[in-house]
Amino acid sequence: MGQESDSAPKIVTGEFGYTLEDVPHLSDYISHLPTYPNPLQDNPAYSAVRQYFVDLGDTVAQKIVVHKDMPRGTHFRRAGPRQRVYFDSDDVHACIVTCGGLCPGLNTVIREIVCGLHHMYGVKSVLGIDGGYRGFYSKNTIPLTPNTVNDIHKRGGRSLGRLEVYIIGGDGTQKGAAVIFEEIRRRGLKVAVAGIPKTIDNDIPVIDKSFGFDSAVEEAERAITAAHVEATSIENGIGLVKLMGRYSGFIAMYATLASRDVDCCLIPESPFYLEGPGGLFEYIEKRLKENGHMVIVIAEGAGQELLSDSLRSANQQDASGNKLLQDVGLWISQRIKDHFSKQRKMAINLKYIDPTYMIRAIPSNASDNVYCTLLAQSAVHGAMAGYTGFTVGPVNGRHAYIPFHTINESRNKVVITDRMWARLLSSTNQPSFLSPKDVIEASKREKAPSVLLENGFVDGERINKDVAC
């Protein structure tokens, strides 16, 4: 197998098109590091486990739907405990920092990192950094023990030598974590940096989903149910629900599919227009005449291009570098009211619901609680094993360590030419609002660039070199 230099991403290649996007390790830049037996081998809780430790050669495939002639493709290092660790538990000082907005499951992740370090590895020194990255400078620290974090998973919100740093946050936070890791490596410090992706929008690439997403969809469905009750309780009632989704409409899409009460779902990835044949106003009028009521779900990032220049914050950004958005829910509510009262002379009753902060602040549900436990423990295992500069997450159901650069180079978005979006259109019976030209352009954006390999494969498929292109 061949491997590139330490300064570049660690890419390991093998036979039959196998590629491993490996994560950095402390031994890459610090020589002669001592190792220690993993304390888990003496842990009574693991005595019944047939195989304590993950094999060093275990990897997880990024794509599992393949054809017989396809190359093996990209893999990531499998998460889990190793036989040897690179930190003496008595010397470890761990810190946990959370950045960005609230998210269901955040407290569960904090709790499980603390308890995992303490109960699995005997690490007693754990600090919580208050105030995000700024807390490192202001030295706002909170000692964390299993007792102090014992019940925090039942609440929503956020509680808060040889070092391990656990960084919990979204895309901006993970980019910051990558910069921290690079500076630590430049200085040659024995500090492991592990990231846990936190984004309620589910827009982190590569991983199956981000924690808190299931809880958010569940709570969002309750808001849709309330909108449906309001809409059906009055003539020509319209229930409009705005959900999170700055760039990606996953919460809106999944909550719509779960509800089955939604007549129209609008997301950032799928353009729409208001007036004219096939527009939103025409569809609303048609639906009201058919059913007498209607429920609309809109993601916060949808339709921003339709807002007038006087309303839109064109190039303004928040502290995390995200584009500032206007309240599309309030804007579209007013446009709908104006259209039907002034142009169509049709009486409607519109109720606008914005459950954003209610959803963010709830405790995580049972599914997310289990998921957060696996994320936290996987991060702890990876840091103790000497891996650094990585984010942890499930890839096709198996937890893996993913390099920061892979997580930070793109954003996960709804594929509007995929079957899941087609299922939504079938459920709501809404028009796609897309012209054939829009569909073609969307397909081009969503198709990964083809790469010709020496073995004759292009983007996962073998080509016939005798056929002229």
Number of C-alpha atoms within 10 A of each C-alpha: 9 7 14 11 9 12 11 8 17 17 18 16 18 13 9 12 16 15 19 20 19 21 20 25 21 21 14 14 15 12 9 6 11 11 14 13 14 24 16 19 14 11 12 10 11 13 12 8 9 7 9 16 15 14 14 13 7 13 21 21 19 18 13 11 6 12 11 7 11 16 22 20 19 18 23 21 20 26 28 22 23 19 17 16 22 21 26 18 20 12 13 21 17 24 22 25 24 27 21 18 16 22 27 31 36 29 26 29 28 27 26 24 25 31 25 21 24 17 16 21 22 16 21 21 19 25 20 23 24 21 18 19 17 13 15 13 10 11 11 14 18 16 13 21 19 18 10 14 18 14 12 20 23 15 17 21 19 20 18 21 9 15 19 23 23 25 26 25 25 26 23 16 24 27 18 17 25 24 14 15 23 15 12 16 22 10 10 14 16 21 24 28 27 31 32 25 26 31 23 28 28 27 25 25 18 18 23 16 23 24 29 30 25 22 24 30 25 19 20 29 23 15 26 28 19 14 27 24 15 21 22 17 13 14 14 20 24 27 27 29 29 26 31 25 24 19 22 25 29 26 25 27 25 20 25 26 22 17 18 14 20 26 21 24 25 24 27 22 19 21 17 20 15 19 12 9 10 16 16 20 18 13 18 22 18 12 19 16 11 10 12 18 25 25 28 22 26 26 27 27 26 25 22 20 14 16 15 10 9 7 14 17 15 14 9 11 12 9 9 13 9 14 16 16 19 16 16 21 23 14 16 18 16 12 14 17 16 13 15 16 13 10 9 10 10 12 13 19 14 22 16 17 18 18 17 17 13 13 26 22 19 20 24 29 20 12 14 23 23 15 19 28 20 21 25 27 22 25 32 28 21 26 28 23 23 24 25 28 28 30 30 27 31 21 22 16 11 15 23 29 30 27 24 26 16 14 22 17 11 13 14 19 19 20 19 17 14 11 10 15 18 13 13 21 18 12 18 18 13 19 14 19 15 16 10 8 9 13 15 12 11 17 15 11 11 14 9 9 10 11 11 14 13 8 11 15 18 16 17 19 16 16 13 10 8 6 6 5 5
